[in-house]
Amino acid sequence: MKKHACGMIRVLVRGSIQLVSAGLILLNTPSLQAQSPLPVTVGAGLQSSFVHMEPSGGVSSDRFLVNSARIYVSGPVMENVKFMFNTEYNGVTSTIGVMDAAARFEFSPKMNFWAGRFLPPSDRSNLYGPYYSHHWAVYSDGIQDGYPFVAVGRDNGMVYWGDFGKVKVAGGGFDGASATGNSKILGAARVQVDFWDKESGYYLNGTYYGGKDLLAIGAAIQGQSGNTAASFDFLMEKKLSDGSVVSIESEYANYDKLGGYDSGYASSEGAYILGSYLFPKTVGVGKFEILGKYAEAHFRKSVGVNPAYDQKTTEVNFNYVMKEFNSRLMIFFINTDFNAVKTDFWQSGLGIQIQM
């Protein structure tokens, strides 16, 4: 009996050792998915600021704000097919919503199709957004990106885009009902020519901080039921021999019964010019930059009883660029004047942006 018991114990022990060994081998053997991991990218962004506001003849205010916070997710589903999903926390409304949700079929630089929610073909400033703009107070001049949208400059639809060397084209159809209340399709198109270095991809930057020498001209138009929004934009950026960077950006936009910044007026137009100088010397972990922008917007064809009016916006930034768009501090001063209808005001403060 003792011999039989000892034999059974030896068998059990041997079997246990074999099972544990097999388990260890399985644990140390990568799965098929682990052998070919999908390179999913997850990121986040934050813009926060302190703002002092002085309305003409009114009461001043001081506020600490979370202007925006975002989470980015993207990655391939299979070869040539990708998925993009991004969220946005809106500091004005304190709500979180879907910013981008798009299927991306990208077969070659010349052949790309996107479907879902994303930025339609429009002006450069919409295609770079607040996190990749050059200045702090983007979309406050009555001109930049006055195109209709459903959320954060986006709309639901489908687009084709392609890079043909230094020429970039895009065109598509978008949901008019969600963007304008008109159920007719909203058409959108853009063409851009890069005379120096080329910009690859669909989205753009407001600056490359010397990473590219650019001379780019773009034109965009959107139309719905005979109403149009159109713009022409320009960006020149040059890295000089001493390492400093000079940049000039400009845009003219015309919103004729489509888009615009004031729903009380059927027509508006305007232009701005922006110039900057990035100093060559690194101070601490970053470089200093000075930037100035001047804009004029004209609002016409009132749908009510208010008269036409003009808006003039002057902005000055003193920036500390630590890691380009991923880490920068922006001291800003903005003066906004109206010749009628609205109250003049100026504001100053400090903006902070980080991304990962």
VOBA-1610 file (N, C-alpha, C; in pm, whole numbers, padded with zeros to 5 digits, always signed):
BEGIN
Met+00083-00121+00000Met+00000+00000+00000Met+00085+00124+00000Lys+00192+00114+00082Lys+00280+00232+00088Lys+00343+00257-00047Lys+00384+00144-00116Lys+00448+00161-00246Lys+00351+00223-00346His+00224+00172-00344His+00124+00229-00436His+00099+00377-00407Ala+00092+00413-00280Ala+00069+00553-00241Ala+00184+00640-00287Cys+00307+00588-00264Cys+00424+00667-00307Cys+00425+00684-00458Gly+00385+00578-00531Gly+00383+00587-00678Gly+00281+00689-00725Met+00166+00689-00664Met+00063+00785-00701Met+00107+00928-00674Ile+00177+00946-00559Ile+00226+01080-00526Ile+00326+01128-00630Arg+00417+01032-00672Arg+00518+01069-00772Arg+00452+01107-00904Val+00348+01035-00941Val+00276+01067-01066Val+00210+01203-01058Leu+00144+01230-00945Leu+00077+01359-00928Leu+00176+01475-00931Val+00289+01456-00860Val+00390+01562-00857Val+00446+01586-00997Arg+00476+01474-01068Arg+00531+01488-01203Arg+00430+01558-01296Gly+00304+01519-01283Gly+00201+01582-01367Gly+00185+01730-01336Ser+00192+01763-01206Ser+00180+01905-01168Ser+00295+01987-01226Ile+00415+01929-01219Ile+00532+02000-01273Ile+00516+02023-01423Gln+00464+01922-01494Gln+00443+01936-01638Gln+00338+02042-01671Leu+00230+02046-01592Leu+00126+02148-01614Leu+00179+02289-01590Val+00254+02304-01478Val+00312+02436-01450Val+00407+02478-01560Ser+00490+02384-01607Ser+00586+02415-01714Ser+00513+02457-01841Ala+00406+02382-01873Ala+00328+02418-01992Ala+00266+02556-01978Gly+00215+02585-01856Gly+00158+02718-01832Gly+00259+02828-01849Leu+00380+02806-01797Leu+00484+02907-01810Leu+00522+02929-01955Ile+00526+02818-02032Ile+00558+02832-02175Ile+00451+02914-02245Leu+00322+02885-02212Leu+00213+02962-02273Leu+00218+03108-02234Leu+00248+03136-02108Leu+00255+03275-02062Leu+00367+03350-02131Asn+00473+03280-02164Asn+00588+03346-02226Asn+00584+03341-02378Thr+00476+03282-02435Thr+00461+03279-02579Thr+00367+03390-02622Pro+00414+03490-02698Pro+00326+03600-02739Pro+00209+03549-02822Ser+00095+03610-02800Ser-00021+03578-02882Ser+00000+03633-03022Leu-00085+03591-03114Leu-00073+03641-03250Leu-00088+03792-03254Gln-00181+03846-03170Gln-00201+03991-03170Gln-00079+04060-03110Ala-00020+03999-03005Ala+00096+04061-02943Ala+00216+04058-03036Gln+00223+03953-03125Gln+00332+03947-03220Gln+00320+04057-03323Ser+00196+04099-03355Ser+00174+04206-03452Ser+00081+04310-03389Pro+00131+04385-03290Pro+00043+04479-03219Pro-00004+04592-03309Leu-00129+04631-03291Leu-00182+04746-03362Leu-00131+04872-03293Pro-00059+04957-03364Pro+00002+05075-03299Pro-00100+05185-03270Val-00186+05159-03176Val-00287+05259-03136Val-00219+05373-03063Thr-00252+05496-03100Thr-00195+05614-03038Thr-00300+05681-02950Val-00263+05708-02827Val-00350+05779-02733Val-00277+05904-02686Gly-00344+06018-02695Gly-00284+06144-02652Gly-00385+06232-02581Ala-00338+06346-02534Ala-00425+06440-02464Ala-00371+06581-02479Gly-00458+06680-02466Gly-00419+06819-02474Gly-00496+06904-02375Leu-00435+07014-02333Leu-00499+07105-02238Leu-00460+07248-02270Gln-00558+07336-02271Gln-00535+07481-02275Gln-00603+07544-02154Ser-00523+07616-02075Ser-00575+07683-01956Ser-00521+07825-01954Ser-00591+07917-01889Ser-00548+08057-01894Ser-00596+08137-01773Phe-00527+08248-01750Phe-00574+08354-01663Phe-00603+08474-01752Val-00724+08533-01738Val-00766+08643-01825Val-00818+08759-01743His-00765+08879-01772His-00819+09004-01718His-00894+09074-01830Met-01023+09104-01807Met-01110+09163-01909Met-01152+09304-01866Glu-01142+09400-01960Glu-01182+09539-01934Glu-01278+09586-02043Pro-01411+09576-02022Pro-01506+09631-02118Pro-01514+09783-02106Ser-01536+09850-02216Ser-01544+09996-02215Ser-01667+10041-02135Gly-01642+10117-02029Gly-01751+10167-01946Gly-01814+10063-01857Gly-01756+09943-01851Gly-01814+09837-01771Gly-01725+09796-01656Val-01757+09685-01595Val-01685+09633-01479Val-01583+09529-01526Ser-01460+09542-01480Ser-01355+09448-01519Ser-01373+09315-01446Ser-01308+09213-01498Ser-01316+09080-01437Ser-01182+09009-01449Asp-01158+08918-01356Asp-01038+08834-01358Asp-01081+08689-01341Arg-01034+08603-01433Arg-01080+08465-01430Arg-00967+08368-01459Phe-00971+08252-01391Phe-00886+08138-01423Phe-00974+08037-01498Leu-00931+07997-01617Leu-01017+07917-01704Leu-00948+07789-01750Val-01026+07685-01765Val-00985+07569-01845Val-01054+07587-01980Asn-00981+07640-02075Asn-01041+07672-02205Asn-01081+07547-02282Ser-00995+07447-02277Ser-01021+07326-02356Ser-00937+07212-02301Ala-00990+07090-02311Ala-00915+06968-02280Ala-00959+06860-02377Arg-00863+06784-02428Arg-00894+06686-02531Arg-00827+06552-02504Ile-00889+06446-02553Ile-00829+06313-02557Ile-00831+06266-02702Tyr-00716+06218-02750Tyr-00703+06173-02888Tyr-00677+06022-02893Val-00749+05953-02979Val-00726+05810-03000Val-00728+05784-03151Ser-00626+05715-03200Ser-00624+05679-03341Ser-00539+05554-03361Gly-00564+05485-03470Gly-00486+05366-03500Gly-00543+05292-03619Pro-00467+05193-03671Pro-00511+05119-03788Pro-00609+05007-03753Val-00706+04986-03840Val-00797+04872-03831Val-00739+04757-03913Met-00685+04791-04027Met-00617+04698-04116Met-00531+04782-04209Glu-00463+04719-04299Glu-00377+04796-04389Glu-00461+04898-04467Asn-00418+05023-04464Asn-00482+05133-04537Asn-00615+05179-04479Val-00656+05121-04367Val-00781+05163-04303Val-00752+05201-04158Lys-00789+05323-04118Lys-00760+05373-03984Lys-00887+05428-03921Phe-00881+05440-03789Phe-00993+05496-03714Phe-00941+05613-03629Met-01020+05720-03620Met-00984+05837-03541Met-01100+05874-03451Phe-01072+05891-03321Phe-01176+05930-03226Phe-01116+06028-03126Asn-01167+06151-03125Asn-01116+06256-03037Asn-01231+06323-02963Thr-01207+06359-02839Thr-01308+06427-02759Thr-01264+06569-02724Glu-01360+06652-02686Glu-01331+06790-02650Glu-01413+06831-02527Tyr-01342+06881-02425Tyr-01410+06946-02313Tyr-01415+07095-02344Asn-01536+07150-02348Asn-01557+07290-02378Asn-01564+07369-02247Gly-01467+07458-02226Gly-01462+07533-02102Gly-01573+07634-02086Val-01634+07677-02196Val-01743+07774-02190Val-01872+07708-02142Thr-01902+07589-02195Thr-02027+07521-02161Thr-02008+07412-02056Ser-01882+07381-02021Ser-01849+07274-01925Ser-01910+07141-01966Thr-01901+07110-02096Thr-01952+06984-02149Thr-01841+06911-02224Ile-01856+06778-02233Ile-01764+06695-02309Ile-01840+06636-02427Gly-01783+06647-02547Gly-01851+06595-02664Gly-01756+06527-02761Val-01815+06463-02861Val-01737+06398-02966Val-01687+06506-03063Met-01558+06517-03076Met-01499+06613-03168Met-01478+06548-03305Asp-01403+06438-03308Asp-01379+06363-03432Asp-01421+06218-03411Ala-01482+06160-03513Ala-01511+06017-03515Ala-01514+05979-03662Ala-01403+05928-03713Ala-01391+05911-03857Ala-01322+05781-03895Ala-01373+05720-04002Ala-01306+05609-04069Ala-01219+05669-04178Arg-01092+05629-04182Arg-00996+05687-04275Arg-00942+05577-04368Phe-00978+05587-04494Phe-00929+05494-04596Phe-00817+05565-04671Glu-00694+05528-04642Glu-00578+05600-04692Glu-00491+05504-04773Phe-00512+05504-04905Phe-00447+05409-04993Phe-00312+05458-05044Ser-00298+05588-05060Ser-00173+05648-05107Ser-00181+05797-05081Pro-00070+05872-05094Pro-00080+06017-05076Pro-00184+06083-05166Lys-00209+06024-05283Lys-00304+06084-05378Lys-00446+06034-05361Met-00467+05928-05284Met-00599+05865-05279Met-00638+05837-05135Asn-00719+05928-05078Asn-00763+05916-04939Asn-00911+05952-04928Phe-00985+05871-04850Phe-01126+05898-04827Phe-01154+05890-04677Trp-01220+05992-04624Trp-01260+05992-04484Trp-01412+05999-04476Ala-01468+05935-04373Ala-01612+05940-04351Ala-01640+05945-04201Gly-01737+06027-04162Gly-01771+06043-04021Gly-01777+06189-03984Arg-01718+06223-03868Arg-01712+06363-03823Arg-01567+06408-03817Phe-01538+06520-03883Phe-01403+06574-03888Phe-01411+06715-03948Leu-01297+06778-03967Leu-01293+06912-04023Leu-01316+06908-04174Pro-01418+06977-04225Pro-01438+06982-04370Pro-01329+07067-04436Pro-01312+07055-04568Pro-01224+07149-04639Pro-01266+07292-04610Ser-01174+07373-04566Ser-01204+07510-04523Ser-01074+07588-04518Asp-01068+07696-04440Asp-00947+07777-04437Asp-00838+07710-04353Arg-00716+07759-04368Arg-00603+07702-04294Arg-00629+07704-04144Ser-00688+07812-04094Ser-00705+07824-03949Ser-00798+07718-03893Asn-00898+07673-03970Asn-00982+07564-03923Asn-00906+07432-03928Leu-00820+07415-04027Leu-00748+07290-04044Leu-00629+07278-03948Tyr-00592+07387-03877Tyr-00491+07370-03771Tyr-00552+07376-03631Gly-00667+07440-03615Gly-00734+07439-03485Gly-00658+07516-03378Pro-00715+07531-03259Pro-00651+07613-03154Pro-00520+07555-03102Tyr-00503+07423-03108Tyr-00383+07363-03050Tyr-00262+07372-03144Tyr-00287+07397-03272Tyr-00177+07409-03368Tyr-00177+07545-03436Ser-00247+07641-03375Ser-00243+07779-03423Ser-00114+07845-03376His-00083+07958-03435His+00039+08029-03398His+00015+08125-03282His-00104+08177-03271His-00134+08278-03169His-00240+08225-03073Trp-00260+08296-02962Trp-00349+08248-02858Trp-00496+08267-02892Ala-00535+08388-02930Ala-00677+08422-02942Ala-00732+08389-03080Val-00710+08267-03124Val-00763+08225-03253Val-00915+08225-03249Tyr-00978+08257-03362Tyr-01125+08261-03378Tyr-01191+08370-03293Ser-01122+08481-03273Ser-01183+08592-03198Ser-01189+08720-03281Asp-01154+08713-03409Asp-01145+08834-03491Asp-01262+08853-03587Gly-01359+08760-03588Gly-01473+08771-03678Gly-01444+08725-03819Ile-01325+08665-03842Ile-01284+08626-03977Ile-01246+08479-03984Gln-01149+08439-03902Gln-01094+08304-03908Gln-01202+08199-03888Asp-01208+08106-03980Asp-01298+07991-03968Asp-01440+08030-03928Gly-01503+08108-04013Gly-01644+08137-03992Gly-01734+08038-04064Tyr-01677+07928-04111Tyr-01754+07827-04181Tyr-01853+07759-04086Pro-01969+07713-04137Pro-02067+07646-04050Pro-02012+07514-03997Phe-02058+07474-03879Phe-02010+07350-03818Phe-02113+07298-03721Val-02095+07171-03681Val-02182+07110-03581Val-02113+07103-03446Ala-01979+07089-03446Ala-01904+07084-03320Ala-01757+07113-03347Val-01703+07214-03280Val-01560+07246-03282Val-01506+07253-03425Gly-01577+07320-03513Gly-01535+07334-03652Gly-01563+07213-03738Arg-01615+07105-03678Arg-01638+06981-03751Arg-01780+06973-03807Asp-01796+06879-03902Asp-01929+06843-03951Asp-01926+06696-03990Asn-02045+06638-04005Asn-02057+06497-04043Asn-02062+06487-04195Gly-01981+06399-04253Gly-01982+06387-04397Gly-01874+06296-04450Met-01844+06313-04580Met-01742+06233-04647Met-01655+06327-04731Val-01526+06293-04742Val-01434+06378-04817Val-01331+06293-04889Tyr-01291+06341-05003Tyr-01171+06289-05072Tyr-01063+06393-05058Trp-00939+06350-05033Trp-00826+06442-05035Trp-00702+06372-05089Gly-00614+06452-05149Gly-00493+06394-05206Gly-00380+06494-05212Asp-00258+06443-05195Asp-00135+06522-05210Asp-00073+06488-05344Phe-00062+06586-05430Phe+00001+06568-05561Phe+00129+06651-05564Gly+00233+06600-05501Gly+00356+06677-05491Gly+00334+06797-05400Lys+00345+06914-05457Lys+00327+07036-05379Lys+00188+07097-05396Val+00098+07020-05455Val-00042+07063-05468Val-00128+06969-05385Lys-00215+07025-05304Lys-00303+06949-05215Lys-00447+06986-05250Val-00534+06885-05269Val-00673+06911-05303Val-00763+06831-05209Ala-00885+06882-05188Ala-00983+06813-05104Ala-01122+06857-05146Gly-01217+06763-05142Gly-01355+06796-05174Gly-01449+06693-05116Gly-01568+06738-05071Gly-01662+06643-05013Gly-01799+06702-04989Gly-01887+06617-04937Gly-02022+06658-04902Gly-02048+06636-04754Phe-02124+06728-04692Phe-02143+06725-04547Phe-02290+06750-04512Asp-02324+06715-04389Asp-02463+06721-04342Asp-02503+06866-04316Gly-02588+06918-04402Gly-02630+07055-04386Gly-02724+07076-04270Ala-02811+06978-04243Ala-02912+06995-04139Ala-02848+07019-04003Ser-02742+06947-03970Ser-02679+06963-03839Ser-02596+07091-03830Ala-02543+07137-03943Ala-02455+07254-03941Ala-02530+07385-03961Thr-02634+07385-04045Thr-02702+07511-04078Thr-02852+07505-04057Gly-02909+07386-04036Gly-03054+07372-04027Gly-03119+07350-04161Asn-03043+07359-04270Asn-03091+07333-04405Asn-03054+07189-04442Ser-03152+07108-04481Ser-03128+06966-04504Ser-03055+06938-04636Lys-03033+07038-04719Lys-02956+07018-04842Lys-02810+06990-04808Ile-02742+06913-04894Ile-02601+06880-04873Ile-02517+07006-04876Leu-02421+07012-04784Leu-02325+07122-04779Leu-02198+07076-04849Gly-02166+07139-04962Gly-02046+07103-05037Gly-01927+07183-04991Ala-01808+07121-04994Ala-01686+07187-04947Ala-01567+07144-05031Ala-01479+07238-05063Ala-01360+07207-05142Ala-01246+07301-05104Arg-01123+07251-05122Arg-01004+07332-05094Arg-00891+07288-05187Val-00810+07385-05228Val-00688+07357-05302Val-00576+07441-05242Gln-00457+07383-05235Gln-00342+07453-05176Gln-00218+07422-05260Val-00136+07523-05276Val-00009+07508-05347Val+00104+07546-05253Asp+00203+07456-05238Asp+00323+07482-05158Asp+00439+07509-05253Phe+00490+07631-05250Phe+00596+07667-05343Phe+00735+07627-05291Trp+00750+07615-05159Trp+00878+07573-05102Trp+00861+07431-05047Asp+00882+07409-04920Asp+00859+07276-04863Asp+00711+07242-04870Lys+00681+07114-04880Lys+00541+07073-04887Lys+00491+07029-04750Glu+00360+07043-04730Glu+00293+06997-04610Glu+00214+06871-04645Ser+00251+06761-04586Ser+00184+06635-04615Ser+00064+06616-04523Gly-00035+06541-04569Gly-00150+06509-04487Gly-00264+06607-04504Tyr-00374+06578-04435Tyr-00496+06657-04448Tyr-00494+06780-04359Tyr-00456+06763-04233Tyr-00454+06875-04141Tyr-00326+06957-04156Leu-00330+07082-04109Leu-00220+07176-04129Leu-00174+07233-03995Asn-00070+07314-03999Asn-00021+07388-03882Asn-00028+07537-03909Gly-00033+07616-03801Gly-00022+07761-03814Gly+00123+07805-03822Thr+00213+07722-03773Thr+00357+07746-03779Thr+00428+07612-03765Tyr+00553+07609-03808Tyr+00636+07489-03789Tyr+00759+07521-03705Tyr+00763+07642-03649Tyr+00873+07684-03562Tyr+01010+07658-03625Gly+01018+07677-03757Gly+01145+07659-03826Gly+01166+07520-03881Gly+01073+07429-03858Gly+01087+07293-03909Gly+01067+07283-04059Lys+01003+07383-04120Lys+00984+07389-04265Lys+01004+07533-04312Asp+01050+07548-04435Asp+01046+07676-04504Asp+00923+07673-04594Leu+00826+07760-04564Leu+00697+07752-04631Leu+00664+07879-04710Leu+00606+07856-04825Leu+00537+07961-04899Leu+00414+07894-04958Ala+00302+07906-04888Ala+00182+07830-04923Ala+00064+07924-04944Ile-00013+07896-05049Ile-00135+07971-05079Ile-00249+07872-05090Gly-00359+07900-05022Gly-00474+07811-05025Gly-00603+07885-05050Ala-00700+07815-05110Ala-00833+07872-05134Ala-00937+07766-05100Ala-01045+07808-05035Ala-01150+07714-04996Ala-01286+07775-05022Ile-01385+07689-05046Ile-01522+07735-05065Ile-01618+07628-05014Gln-01726+07673-04952Gln-01837+07587-04915Gln-01964+07648-04971Gly-02056+07562-05012Gly-02180+07611-05070Gly-02299+07526-05034Gln-02414+07594-05021Gln-02539+07525-04991Gln-02655+07611-05039Ser-02737+07557-05127Ser-02858+07625-05178Ser-02826+07765-05231Gly-02714+07780-05298Gly-02676+07908-05356Gly-02605+08002-05261Asn-02596+07970-05134Asn-02524+08051-05036Asn-02380+07999-05026Thr-02286+08090-05004Thr-02146+08050-05009Thr-02065+08110-04894Ala-01957+08039-04862Ala-01853+08090-04773Ala-01721+08059-04842Ala-01632+08157-04853Ala-01508+08139-04927Ala-01394+08212-04857Ser-01273+08160-04878Ser-01157+08223-04815Ser-01031+08197-04897Phe-00934+08286-04880Phe-00801+08271-04937Phe-00701+08290-04823Asp-00607+08198-04810Asp-00511+08209-04700Asp-00368+08196-04751Phe-00276+08252-04673Phe-00135+08261-04712Phe-00049+08238-04589Leu+00058+08161-04605Leu+00155+08143-04498Leu+00295+08140-04558Met+00380+08227-04506Met+00522+08224-04541Met+00601+08212-04412Glu+00691+08115-04407Glu+00774+08096-04288Glu+00915+08060-04333Lys+01013+08127-04273Lys+01151+08107-04316Lys+01243+08102-04195Lys+01327+07998-04189Lys+01430+07989-04086Lys+01556+08058-04137Leu+01604+08158-04064Leu+01718+08236-04106Leu+01849+08168-04065Ser+01959+08219-04117Ser+02090+08156-04096Ser+02132+08152-03950Asp+02082+08246-03868Asp+02121+08248-03726Asp+02032+08159-03640Gly+01935+08089-03702Gly+01845+08001-03629Gly+01713+08065-03590Ser+01698+08194-03612Ser+01569+08259-03585Ser+01469+08224-03695Val+01341+08247-03668Val+01235+08212-03763Val+01141+08331-03779Val+01115+08367-03905Val+01021+08474-03938Val+00899+08412-04004Ser+00781+08457-03962Ser+00657+08399-04015Ser+00556+08509-04045Ile+00487+08496-04157Ile+00377+08587-04195Ile+00258+08503-04238Glu+00144+08528-04176Glu+00020+08456-04211Glu-00089+08558-04240Ser-00174+08528-04339Ser-00281+08620-04373Ser-00400+08542-04430Glu-00517+08606-04420Glu-00638+08544-04476Glu-00740+08651-04511Tyr-00813+08628-04620Tyr-00933+08705-04653Tyr-01049+08606-04657Ala-01162+08641-04597Ala-01279+08553-04595Ala-01405+08632-04626Asn-01499+08567-04697Asn-01627+08628-04730Asn-01737+08525-04703Tyr-01831+08562-04616Tyr-01942+08473-04579Tyr-02072+08535-04630Asp-02127+08477-04736Asp-02246+08529-04802Asp-02365+08436-04774Lys-02438+08467-04668Lys-02555+08391-04625Lys-02520+08248-04583Leu-02392+08223-04555Leu-02349+08092-04508Leu-02234+08113-04411Gly-02251+08068-04287Gly-02146+08086-04188Gly-02141+08229-04137Gly-02022+08271-04095Gly-02004+08403-04037Gly-02011+08398-03886Tyr-01973+08508-03823Tyr-01965+08512-03676Tyr-02086+08574-03608Asp-02172+08641-03684Asp-02288+08707-03624Asp-02412+08668-03703Ser-02498+08587-03642Ser-02617+08538-03710Ser-02717+08649-03741Gly-02697+08767-03684Gly-02785+08880-03711Gly-02755+08950-03842Tyr-02653+08901-03914Tyr-02613+08964-04041Tyr-02592+08856-04146Ala-02650+08879-04265Ala-02644+08779-04371Ala-02511+08778-04443Ser-02435+08885-04431Ser-02310+08895-04504Ser-02201+08954-04415Ser-02084+08896-04425Ser-01968+08953-04355Ser-01842+08917-04432Glu-01741+09001-04417Glu-01613+08977-04482Glu-01504+09044-04401Gly-01381+09004-04426Gly-01271+09066-04354Gly-01140+08999-04387Ala-01034+09053-04326Ala-00900+09001-04349Ala-00814+09028-04227Tyr-00707+08949-04215Tyr-00610+08973-04108Tyr-00471+08947-04161Ile-00373+09002-04090Ile-00233+08972-04116Ile-00164+08949-03982Leu-00078+08850-03979Leu-00007+08810-03858Leu+00141+08799-03890Gly+00225+08850-03801Gly+00369+08838-03818Gly+00435+08797-03687Ser+00542+08719-03696Ser+00609+08673-03575Ser+00760+08661-03598Tyr+00832+08662-03485Tyr+00977+08643-03489Tyr+01015+08554-03371Leu+01074+08437-03401Leu+01120+08344-03300Leu+01270+08365-03280Phe+01310+08403-03160Phe+01450+08432-03133Phe+01534+08304-03140Pro+01657+08313-03187Pro+01737+08192-03209Pro+01794+08131-03081Lys+01816+08211-02978Lys+01885+08162-02860Lys+01790+08084-02769Thr+01838+07968-02724Thr+01762+07890-02626Thr+01788+07944-02486Val+01682+07974-02415Val+01690+08025-02279Val+01621+07924-02188Gly+01697+07858-02103Gly+01640+07751-02023Gly+01605+07633-02112Val+01477+07598-02117Val+01435+07484-02198Val+01361+07527-02324Gly+01356+07657-02352Gly+01281+07702-02468Gly+01334+07828-02532Lys+01256+07880-02627Lys+01290+08002-02699Lys+01176+08103-02685Phe+01212+08231-02689Phe+01113+08338-02683Phe+01068+08377-02823Glu+00943+08422-02831Glu+00886+08464-02959Glu+00796+08585-02938Ile+00801+08678-03031Ile+00707+08790-03031Ile+00616+08776-03154Leu+00489+08816-03137Leu+00391+08797-03243Leu+00289+08910-03238Gly+00249+08956-03354Gly+00145+09057-03363Gly+00046+09025-03472Lys-00080+09062-03450Lys-00185+09035-03548Lys-00283+09151-03552Tyr-00325+09188-03674Tyr-00427+09292-03690Tyr-00534+09241-03785Ala-00662+09263-03749Ala-00773+09212-03829Ala-00885+09315-03838Glu-00953+09315-03951Glu-01074+09396-03970Glu-01184+09309-04028Ala-01301+09314-03966Ala-01418+09240-04013Ala-01535+09337-04031His-01614+09316-04137His-01726+09405-04170His-01854+09323-04177Phe-01954+09361-04100Phe-02081+09289-04092Phe-02190+09372-04160Arg-02253+09312-04262Arg-02350+09383-04345Arg-02479+09302-04360Lys-02581+09364-04419Lys-02711+09301-04447Lys-02774+09246-04319Ser-02806+09338-04230Ser-02868+09299-04103Ser-03003+09233-04129Val-03029+09124-04056Val-03159+09057-04067Val-03258+09116-03966Gly-03214+09214-03891Gly-03301+09281-03794Gly-03296+09432-03815Val-03295+09505-03703Val-03299+09651-03712Val-03162+09715-03684Asn-03064+09635-03644Asn-02933+09691-03612Asn-02860+09737-03737Pro-02781+09843-03726Pro-02705+09891-03842Pro-02584+09802-03870Ala-02527+09819-03986Ala-02402+09751-04018Ala-02293+09799-03922Tyr-02194+09716-03899Tyr-02085+09759-03811Tyr-01954+09692-03851Asp-01846+09750-03801Asp-01712+09699-03827Asp-01646+09658-03695Gln-01558+09559-03703Gln-01481+09513-03588Gln-01333+09519-03622Lys-01253+09577-03532Lys-01108+09581-03548Lys-01044+09513-03428Thr-00956+09419-03454Thr-00895+09340-03348Thr-00743+09346-03360Thr-00679+09383-03250Thr-00533+09386-03245Thr-00488+09290-03135Glu-00394+09202-03167Glu-00343+09105-03070Glu-00191+09108-03069Val-00134+09102-02950Val+00011+09093-02932Val+00039+08976-02838Asn+00131+08889-02876Asn+00172+08776-02793Asn+00321+08784-02762Phe+00359+08746-02642Phe+00498+08722-02606Phe+00504+08579-02556Asn+00563+08490-02636Asn+00553+08346-02613Asn+00686+08286-02568Tyr+00675+08180-02488Tyr+00790+08100-02449Tyr+00762+07959-02499Val+00833+07920-02604Val+00808+07793-02673Val+00908+07691-02622Met+00859+07594-02545Met+00946+07493-02485Met+00956+07367-02572Lys+00842+07316-02617Lys+00840+07199-02704Lys+00730+07217-02808Glu+00746+07324-02886Glu+00652+07358-02991Glu+00507+07353-02940Phe+00419+07274-03003Phe+00278+07271-02964Phe+00253+07186-02840Asn+00352+07111-02796Asn+00333+07024-02680Asn+00355+07096-02548Ser+00426+07207-02550Ser+00451+07281-02426Ser+00488+07425-02459Arg+00397+07517-02431Arg+00425+07658-02458Arg+00342+07747-02365Leu+00400+07862-02330Leu+00335+07966-02251Leu+00317+08088-02340Met+00200+08155-02331Met+00169+08266-02421Met+00109+08381-02341Ile+00185+08487-02325Ile+00133+08610-02265Ile+00066+08689-02377Phe-00060+08730-02356Phe-00134+08792-02465Phe-00201+08922-02421Phe-00216+09011-02519Phe-00296+09134-02505Phe-00381+09144-02630Ile-00513+09165-02612Ile-00607+09173-02724Ile-00696+09294-02706Asn-00704+09378-02808Asn-00792+09495-02806Asn-00893+09481-02919Thr-01023+09492-02885Thr-01130+09475-02983Thr-01217+09599-02984Asp-01227+09664-03101Asp-01305+09787-03117Asp-01419+09765-03215Phe-01536+09823-03184Phe-01652+09821-03273Phe-01696+09965-03298Asn-01739+09995-03419Asn-01786+10131-03447Asn-01936+10146-03422Ala-02004+10035-03392Ala-02148+10039-03361Ala-02189+09904-03304Val-02310+09899-03248Val-02379+09777-03206Val-02318+09714-03079Lys-02187+09688-03077Lys-02125+09616-02967Lys-02030+09705-02888Thr-01992+09660-02770Thr-01908+09736-02678Thr-01761+09701-02695Asp-01677+09802-02700Asp-01532+09779-02708Asp-01483+09713-02580Phe-01373+09637-02592Phe-01311+09578-02473Phe-01166+09543-02503Trp-01090+09529-02396Trp-00956+09474-02412Trp-00933+09368-02304Gln-00842+09279-02331Gln-00812+09172-02235Gln-00664+09137-02242Ser-00614+09088-02133Ser-00475+09044-02126Ser-00468+08924-02034Gly-00361+08847-02047Gly-00350+08731-01960Gly-00237+08639-02000Leu-00240+08519-01944Leu-00141+08416-01968Leu-00211+08288-02009Gly-00170+08232-02123Gly-00224+08106-02170Gly-00120+07996-02160Ile-00163+07877-02122Ile-00076+07761-02107Ile-00130+07648-02193Gln-00042+07587-02271Gln-00081+07473-02351Gln+00016+07359-02333Ile-00039+07238-02309Ile+00044+07118-02305Ile-00028+07007-02383Gln+00049+06920-02445Gln-00004+06804-02515Gln+00092+06687-02496Met+00037+06569-02506Met+00123+06451-02501Met+00069+06346-02598
//
